[in-house]
Amino acid sequence: MPRIQYNNSDVDLMARMMRAEAVGEGKQGMLYVGNVIVNRAKADCLDFRNVRNINDVIYQVQGGNFSFEAVQKGNMFYNRARSTEKRLAKKNLDYWRQHPAKYSLWYFNPYAPCPDTWYGQPFAGQYKQHCYYEPAPGSCDSVYIGS
């Protein structure tokens, strides 16, 4: 059983975002970004109460901006998904989750050392340039379901 329900357009959309956000970090880095996308669709808490599918996650607006910078600034996001990234996206959607993004709902590239917290959320770990953050204990139990 997949981690969340999805269709082919979800795979395509997620694959495009994974590439746009983390192609420079290779397949592993793209899988971590994909993990965060799926976690946001599963999480019924915090900033993610009203996102239930891949489209909702990718096009979510917070504070007047898209949650993923690539939606508004990334030419790469608007290119067709390639088979490599589609396979990675499907892997995330079906079963894959791994530390440091296993339970993470946020990531960013600080262009500096990773801070211990980000908007009050604890640091989970780093992969190459991206820092990953999990929800604070007790604030989002739904992200741990199916772990």
PyMOL CGO cylinders between C-alpha atoms (Angstrom):
from pymol import cmd
from pymol.cgo import CYLINDER

trace = [
    CYLINDER, 0.00, 0.00, 0.00, 1.44, 3.42, -0.92, 0.3, 1, 1, 1, 1, 1, 1,
    CYLINDER, 1.44, 3.42, -0.92, 2.18, 6.03, 1.76, 0.3, 1, 1, 1, 1, 1, 1,
    CYLINDER, 2.18, 6.03, 1.76, -0.50, 8.26, 0.21, 0.3, 1, 1, 1, 1, 1, 1,
    CYLINDER, -0.50, 8.26, 0.21, -2.92, 7.87, -2.70, 0.3, 1, 1, 1, 1, 1, 1,
    CYLINDER, -2.92, 7.87, -2.70, -1.57, 9.26, -5.97, 0.3, 1, 1, 1, 1, 1, 1,
    CYLINDER, -1.57, 9.26, -5.97, -1.96, 9.25, -9.74, 0.3, 1, 1, 1, 1, 1, 1,
    CYLINDER, -1.96, 9.25, -9.74, 0.41, 9.71, -12.68, 0.3, 1, 1, 1, 1, 1, 1,
    CYLINDER, 0.41, 9.71, -12.68, 0.11, 13.49, -12.67, 0.3, 1, 1, 1, 1, 1, 1,
    CYLINDER, 0.11, 13.49, -12.67, 1.14, 13.49, -8.98, 0.3, 1, 1, 1, 1, 1, 1,
    CYLINDER, 1.14, 13.49, -8.98, 4.24, 11.46, -9.85, 0.3, 1, 1, 1, 1, 1, 1,
    CYLINDER, 4.24, 11.46, -9.85, 5.10, 13.89, -12.64, 0.3, 1, 1, 1, 1, 1, 1,
    CYLINDER, 5.10, 13.89, -12.64, 4.56, 17.00, -10.49, 0.3, 1, 1, 1, 1, 1, 1,
    CYLINDER, 4.56, 17.00, -10.49, 6.53, 15.61, -7.57, 0.3, 1, 1, 1, 1, 1, 1,
    CYLINDER, 6.53, 15.61, -7.57, 9.37, 14.48, -9.85, 0.3, 1, 1, 1, 1, 1, 1,
    CYLINDER, 9.37, 14.48, -9.85, 9.65, 17.99, -11.31, 0.3, 1, 1, 1, 1, 1, 1,
    CYLINDER, 9.65, 17.99, -11.31, 9.81, 19.53, -7.84, 0.3, 1, 1, 1, 1, 1, 1,
    CYLINDER, 9.81, 19.53, -7.84, 12.36, 17.02, -6.57, 0.3, 1, 1, 1, 1, 1, 1,
    CYLINDER, 12.36, 17.02, -6.57, 14.64, 17.80, -9.51, 0.3, 1, 1, 1, 1, 1, 1,
    CYLINDER, 14.64, 17.80, -9.51, 14.15, 21.57, -9.23, 0.3, 1, 1, 1, 1, 1, 1,
    CYLINDER, 14.15, 21.57, -9.23, 14.91, 21.61, -5.52, 0.3, 1, 1, 1, 1, 1, 1,
    CYLINDER, 14.91, 21.61, -5.52, 17.74, 19.07, -5.26, 0.3, 1, 1, 1, 1, 1, 1,
    CYLINDER, 17.74, 19.07, -5.26, 19.21, 17.93, -8.60, 0.3, 1, 1, 1, 1, 1, 1,
    CYLINDER, 19.21, 17.93, -8.60, 22.62, 19.19, -7.42, 0.3, 1, 1, 1, 1, 1, 1,
    CYLINDER, 22.62, 19.19, -7.42, 22.44, 16.76, -4.49, 0.3, 1, 1, 1, 1, 1, 1,
    CYLINDER, 22.44, 16.76, -4.49, 21.91, 13.69, -6.65, 0.3, 1, 1, 1, 1, 1, 1,
    CYLINDER, 21.91, 13.69, -6.65, 19.34, 10.94, -6.32, 0.3, 1, 1, 1, 1, 1, 1,
    CYLINDER, 19.34, 10.94, -6.32, 19.67, 10.74, -2.54, 0.3, 1, 1, 1, 1, 1, 1,
    CYLINDER, 19.67, 10.74, -2.54, 19.09, 14.46, -2.13, 0.3, 1, 1, 1, 1, 1, 1,
    CYLINDER, 19.09, 14.46, -2.13, 16.06, 14.32, -4.41, 0.3, 1, 1, 1, 1, 1, 1,
    CYLINDER, 16.06, 14.32, -4.41, 14.64, 11.41, -2.38, 0.3, 1, 1, 1, 1, 1, 1,
    CYLINDER, 14.64, 11.41, -2.38, 14.95, 13.47, 0.81, 0.3, 1, 1, 1, 1, 1, 1,
    CYLINDER, 14.95, 13.47, 0.81, 13.04, 16.36, -0.78, 0.3, 1, 1, 1, 1, 1, 1,
    CYLINDER, 13.04, 16.36, -0.78, 10.42, 13.88, -1.99, 0.3, 1, 1, 1, 1, 1, 1,
    CYLINDER, 10.42, 13.88, -1.99, 10.13, 12.53, 1.53, 0.3, 1, 1, 1, 1, 1, 1,
    CYLINDER, 10.13, 12.53, 1.53, 9.29, 16.00, 2.85, 0.3, 1, 1, 1, 1, 1, 1,
    CYLINDER, 9.29, 16.00, 2.85, 6.64, 16.43, 0.13, 0.3, 1, 1, 1, 1, 1, 1,
    CYLINDER, 6.64, 16.43, 0.13, 4.92, 13.16, 1.08, 0.3, 1, 1, 1, 1, 1, 1,
    CYLINDER, 4.92, 13.16, 1.08, 5.22, 13.95, 4.81, 0.3, 1, 1, 1, 1, 1, 1,
    CYLINDER, 5.22, 13.95, 4.81, 3.44, 17.27, 4.26, 0.3, 1, 1, 1, 1, 1, 1,
    CYLINDER, 3.44, 17.27, 4.26, 0.57, 15.51, 2.47, 0.3, 1, 1, 1, 1, 1, 1,
    CYLINDER, 0.57, 15.51, 2.47, 0.27, 13.02, 5.36, 0.3, 1, 1, 1, 1, 1, 1,
    CYLINDER, 0.27, 13.02, 5.36, 0.65, 15.55, 8.18, 0.3, 1, 1, 1, 1, 1, 1,
    CYLINDER, 0.65, 15.55, 8.18, -2.63, 16.90, 9.51, 0.3, 1, 1, 1, 1, 1, 1,
    CYLINDER, -2.63, 16.90, 9.51, -1.06, 19.55, 11.70, 0.3, 1, 1, 1, 1, 1, 1,
    CYLINDER, -1.06, 19.55, 11.70, 0.68, 22.90, 11.92, 0.3, 1, 1, 1, 1, 1, 1,
    CYLINDER, 0.68, 22.90, 11.92, 0.94, 24.59, 8.48, 0.3, 1, 1, 1, 1, 1, 1,
    CYLINDER, 0.94, 24.59, 8.48, -0.22, 21.45, 6.68, 0.3, 1, 1, 1, 1, 1, 1,
    CYLINDER, -0.22, 21.45, 6.68, -3.82, 20.98, 7.89, 0.3, 1, 1, 1, 1, 1, 1,
    CYLINDER, -3.82, 20.98, 7.89, -5.29, 21.86, 4.50, 0.3, 1, 1, 1, 1, 1, 1,
    CYLINDER, -5.29, 21.86, 4.50, -2.90, 19.98, 2.21, 0.3, 1, 1, 1, 1, 1, 1,
    CYLINDER, -2.90, 19.98, 2.21, -3.96, 16.42, 1.50, 0.3, 1, 1, 1, 1, 1, 1,
    CYLINDER, -3.96, 16.42, 1.50, -2.37, 15.59, -1.84, 0.3, 1, 1, 1, 1, 1, 1,
    CYLINDER, -2.37, 15.59, -1.84, 0.73, 16.28, -3.92, 0.3, 1, 1, 1, 1, 1, 1,
    CYLINDER, 0.73, 16.28, -3.92, -0.84, 19.16, -5.86, 0.3, 1, 1, 1, 1, 1, 1,
    CYLINDER, -0.84, 19.16, -5.86, -1.89, 20.86, -2.58, 0.3, 1, 1, 1, 1, 1, 1,
    CYLINDER, -1.89, 20.86, -2.58, 1.63, 20.49, -1.17, 0.3, 1, 1, 1, 1, 1, 1,
    CYLINDER, 1.63, 20.49, -1.17, 3.48, 21.75, -4.25, 0.3, 1, 1, 1, 1, 1, 1,
    CYLINDER, 3.48, 21.75, -4.25, 1.24, 24.79, -4.78, 0.3, 1, 1, 1, 1, 1, 1,
    CYLINDER, 1.24, 24.79, -4.78, 0.67, 25.68, -1.12, 0.3, 1, 1, 1, 1, 1, 1,
    CYLINDER, 0.67, 25.68, -1.12, 0.99, 29.39, -0.40, 0.3, 1, 1, 1, 1, 1, 1,
    CYLINDER, 0.99, 29.39, -0.40, 2.26, 30.53, 2.99, 0.3, 1, 1, 1, 1, 1, 1,
    CYLINDER, 2.26, 30.53, 2.99, 2.80, 34.16, 3.93, 0.3, 1, 1, 1, 1, 1, 1,
    CYLINDER, 2.80, 34.16, 3.93, 1.96, 35.29, 0.40, 0.3, 1, 1, 1, 1, 1, 1,
    CYLINDER, 1.96, 35.29, 0.40, 4.58, 33.07, -1.26, 0.3, 1, 1, 1, 1, 1, 1,
    CYLINDER, 4.58, 33.07, -1.26, 4.65, 29.54, -2.58, 0.3, 1, 1, 1, 1, 1, 1,
    CYLINDER, 4.65, 29.54, -2.58, 6.14, 27.15, -0.02, 0.3, 1, 1, 1, 1, 1, 1,
    CYLINDER, 6.14, 27.15, -0.02, 8.55, 25.84, -2.66, 0.3, 1, 1, 1, 1, 1, 1,
    CYLINDER, 8.55, 25.84, -2.66, 10.65, 28.58, -4.20, 0.3, 1, 1, 1, 1, 1, 1,
    CYLINDER, 10.65, 28.58, -4.20, 10.97, 26.65, -7.47, 0.3, 1, 1, 1, 1, 1, 1,
    CYLINDER, 10.97, 26.65, -7.47, 7.26, 27.22, -8.27, 0.3, 1, 1, 1, 1, 1, 1,
    CYLINDER, 7.26, 27.22, -8.27, 7.82, 30.94, -8.73, 0.3, 1, 1, 1, 1, 1, 1,
    CYLINDER, 7.82, 30.94, -8.73, 11.53, 31.14, -9.50, 0.3, 1, 1, 1, 1, 1, 1,
    CYLINDER, 11.53, 31.14, -9.50, 12.53, 27.89, -11.12, 0.3, 1, 1, 1, 1, 1, 1,
    CYLINDER, 12.53, 27.89, -11.12, 12.68, 27.27, -14.83, 0.3, 1, 1, 1, 1, 1, 1,
    CYLINDER, 12.68, 27.27, -14.83, 13.71, 23.69, -14.04, 0.3, 1, 1, 1, 1, 1, 1,
    CYLINDER, 13.71, 23.69, -14.04, 10.37, 23.04, -12.32, 0.3, 1, 1, 1, 1, 1, 1,
    CYLINDER, 10.37, 23.04, -12.32, 8.53, 23.85, -15.54, 0.3, 1, 1, 1, 1, 1, 1,
    CYLINDER, 8.53, 23.85, -15.54, 10.49, 21.37, -17.67, 0.3, 1, 1, 1, 1, 1, 1,
    CYLINDER, 10.49, 21.37, -17.67, 9.07, 17.90, -18.33, 0.3, 1, 1, 1, 1, 1, 1,
    CYLINDER, 9.07, 17.90, -18.33, 9.77, 15.26, -15.70, 0.3, 1, 1, 1, 1, 1, 1,
    CYLINDER, 9.77, 15.26, -15.70, 12.40, 12.73, -16.66, 0.3, 1, 1, 1, 1, 1, 1,
    CYLINDER, 12.40, 12.73, -16.66, 12.05, 8.99, -16.09, 0.3, 1, 1, 1, 1, 1, 1,
    CYLINDER, 12.05, 8.99, -16.09, 14.82, 8.98, -13.44, 0.3, 1, 1, 1, 1, 1, 1,
    CYLINDER, 14.82, 8.98, -13.44, 13.02, 11.51, -11.25, 0.3, 1, 1, 1, 1, 1, 1,
    CYLINDER, 13.02, 11.51, -11.25, 9.65, 9.83, -11.86, 0.3, 1, 1, 1, 1, 1, 1,
    CYLINDER, 9.65, 9.83, -11.86, 11.08, 6.56, -10.52, 0.3, 1, 1, 1, 1, 1, 1,
    CYLINDER, 11.08, 6.56, -10.52, 12.40, 8.38, -7.45, 0.3, 1, 1, 1, 1, 1, 1,
    CYLINDER, 12.40, 8.38, -7.45, 9.05, 10.12, -6.85, 0.3, 1, 1, 1, 1, 1, 1,
    CYLINDER, 9.05, 10.12, -6.85, 7.20, 6.81, -7.13, 0.3, 1, 1, 1, 1, 1, 1,
    CYLINDER, 7.20, 6.81, -7.13, 9.63, 5.27, -4.65, 0.3, 1, 1, 1, 1, 1, 1,
    CYLINDER, 9.63, 5.27, -4.65, 8.82, 8.07, -2.15, 0.3, 1, 1, 1, 1, 1, 1,
    CYLINDER, 8.82, 8.07, -2.15, 5.10, 7.76, -2.71, 0.3, 1, 1, 1, 1, 1, 1,
    CYLINDER, 5.10, 7.76, -2.71, 5.11, 3.99, -2.33, 0.3, 1, 1, 1, 1, 1, 1,
    CYLINDER, 5.11, 3.99, -2.33, 7.40, 3.40, 0.65, 0.3, 1, 1, 1, 1, 1, 1,
    CYLINDER, 7.40, 3.40, 0.65, 10.72, 5.26, 0.90, 0.3, 1, 1, 1, 1, 1, 1,
    CYLINDER, 10.72, 5.26, 0.90, 11.57, 7.36, 3.93, 0.3, 1, 1, 1, 1, 1, 1,
    CYLINDER, 11.57, 7.36, 3.93, 14.94, 7.76, 5.56, 0.3, 1, 1, 1, 1, 1, 1,
    CYLINDER, 14.94, 7.76, 5.56, 16.82, 9.95, 8.05, 0.3, 1, 1, 1, 1, 1, 1,
    CYLINDER, 16.82, 9.95, 8.05, 17.30, 12.95, 8.08, 0.3, 1, 1, 1, 1, 1, 1,
    CYLINDER, 17.30, 12.95, 8.08, 14.03, 13.52, 6.18, 0.3, 1, 1, 1, 1, 1, 1,
    CYLINDER, 14.03, 13.52, 6.18, 12.14, 10.50, 7.56, 0.3, 1, 1, 1, 1, 1, 1,
    CYLINDER, 12.14, 10.50, 7.56, 9.80, 12.67, 9.66, 0.3, 1, 1, 1, 1, 1, 1,
    CYLINDER, 9.80, 12.67, 9.66, 10.83, 16.09, 8.38, 0.3, 1, 1, 1, 1, 1, 1,
    CYLINDER, 10.83, 16.09, 8.38, 8.33, 18.67, 7.22, 0.3, 1, 1, 1, 1, 1, 1,
    CYLINDER, 8.33, 18.67, 7.22, 10.84, 21.40, 6.34, 0.3, 1, 1, 1, 1, 1, 1,
    CYLINDER, 10.84, 21.40, 6.34, 14.20, 21.82, 4.70, 0.3, 1, 1, 1, 1, 1, 1,
    CYLINDER, 14.20, 21.82, 4.70, 16.28, 24.70, 3.44, 0.3, 1, 1, 1, 1, 1, 1,
    CYLINDER, 16.28, 24.70, 3.44, 19.77, 25.63, 2.36, 0.3, 1, 1, 1, 1, 1, 1,
    CYLINDER, 19.77, 25.63, 2.36, 21.14, 28.20, 4.82, 0.3, 1, 1, 1, 1, 1, 1,
    CYLINDER, 21.14, 28.20, 4.82, 24.38, 28.75, 2.88, 0.3, 1, 1, 1, 1, 1, 1,
    CYLINDER, 24.38, 28.75, 2.88, 25.94, 28.42, 6.36, 0.3, 1, 1, 1, 1, 1, 1,
    CYLINDER, 25.94, 28.42, 6.36, 25.92, 25.82, 9.14, 0.3, 1, 1, 1, 1, 1, 1,
    CYLINDER, 25.92, 25.82, 9.14, 22.48, 24.42, 9.95, 0.3, 1, 1, 1, 1, 1, 1,
    CYLINDER, 22.48, 24.42, 9.95, 20.80, 26.18, 12.87, 0.3, 1, 1, 1, 1, 1, 1,
    CYLINDER, 20.80, 26.18, 12.87, 19.68, 24.00, 15.82, 0.3, 1, 1, 1, 1, 1, 1,
    CYLINDER, 19.68, 24.00, 15.82, 16.07, 25.05, 15.19, 0.3, 1, 1, 1, 1, 1, 1,
    CYLINDER, 16.07, 25.05, 15.19, 14.19, 26.64, 12.33, 0.3, 1, 1, 1, 1, 1, 1,
    CYLINDER, 14.19, 26.64, 12.33, 11.03, 28.57, 13.23, 0.3, 1, 1, 1, 1, 1, 1,
    CYLINDER, 11.03, 28.57, 13.23, 11.04, 26.66, 16.51, 0.3, 1, 1, 1, 1, 1, 1,
    CYLINDER, 11.04, 26.66, 16.51, 11.32, 23.21, 14.89, 0.3, 1, 1, 1, 1, 1, 1,
    CYLINDER, 11.32, 23.21, 14.89, 14.23, 20.93, 15.85, 0.3, 1, 1, 1, 1, 1, 1,
    CYLINDER, 14.23, 20.93, 15.85, 17.06, 20.07, 13.48, 0.3, 1, 1, 1, 1, 1, 1,
    CYLINDER, 17.06, 20.07, 13.48, 16.85, 16.46, 12.26, 0.3, 1, 1, 1, 1, 1, 1,
    CYLINDER, 16.85, 16.46, 12.26, 20.01, 16.32, 10.17, 0.3, 1, 1, 1, 1, 1, 1,
    CYLINDER, 20.01, 16.32, 10.17, 21.77, 17.53, 7.06, 0.3, 1, 1, 1, 1, 1, 1,
    CYLINDER, 21.77, 17.53, 7.06, 22.43, 16.13, 3.61, 0.3, 1, 1, 1, 1, 1, 1,
    CYLINDER, 22.43, 16.13, 3.61, 24.91, 18.09, 1.55, 0.3, 1, 1, 1, 1, 1, 1,
    CYLINDER, 24.91, 18.09, 1.55, 23.57, 21.68, 1.49, 0.3, 1, 1, 1, 1, 1, 1,
    CYLINDER, 23.57, 21.68, 1.49, 20.06, 21.05, 2.86, 0.3, 1, 1, 1, 1, 1, 1,
    CYLINDER, 20.06, 21.05, 2.86, 19.13, 21.14, 6.55, 0.3, 1, 1, 1, 1, 1, 1,
    CYLINDER, 19.13, 21.14, 6.55, 16.06, 19.07, 7.57, 0.3, 1, 1, 1, 1, 1, 1,
    CYLINDER, 16.06, 19.07, 7.57, 13.67, 19.84, 10.42, 0.3, 1, 1, 1, 1, 1, 1,
    CYLINDER, 13.67, 19.84, 10.42, 11.10, 17.63, 12.16, 0.3, 1, 1, 1, 1, 1, 1,
    CYLINDER, 11.10, 17.63, 12.16, 8.07, 18.91, 14.05, 0.3, 1, 1, 1, 1, 1, 1,
    CYLINDER, 8.07, 18.91, 14.05, 8.63, 19.60, 17.75, 0.3, 1, 1, 1, 1, 1, 1,
    CYLINDER, 8.63, 19.60, 17.75, 7.62, 16.65, 19.98, 0.3, 1, 1, 1, 1, 1, 1,
    CYLINDER, 7.62, 16.65, 19.98, 3.87, 16.40, 20.46, 0.3, 1, 1, 1, 1, 1, 1,
    CYLINDER, 3.87, 16.40, 20.46, 3.07, 19.00, 17.78, 0.3, 1, 1, 1, 1, 1, 1,
    CYLINDER, 3.07, 19.00, 17.78, 2.41, 16.69, 14.83, 0.3, 1, 1, 1, 1, 1, 1,
    CYLINDER, 2.41, 16.69, 14.83, 1.87, 13.04, 15.68, 0.3, 1, 1, 1, 1, 1, 1,
    CYLINDER, 1.87, 13.04, 15.68, 0.34, 12.34, 12.24, 0.3, 1, 1, 1, 1, 1, 1,
    CYLINDER, 0.34, 12.34, 12.24, 3.74, 12.63, 10.53, 0.3, 1, 1, 1, 1, 1, 1,
    CYLINDER, 3.74, 12.63, 10.53, 4.88, 9.51, 12.43, 0.3, 1, 1, 1, 1, 1, 1,
    CYLINDER, 4.88, 9.51, 12.43, 1.96, 7.32, 11.33, 0.3, 1, 1, 1, 1, 1, 1,
    CYLINDER, 1.96, 7.32, 11.33, 3.03, 4.45, 9.09, 0.3, 1, 1, 1, 1, 1, 1,
    CYLINDER, 3.03, 4.45, 9.09, 6.66, 4.74, 10.13, 0.3, 1, 1, 1, 1, 1, 1,
]
cmd.load_cgo(trace, "trace")
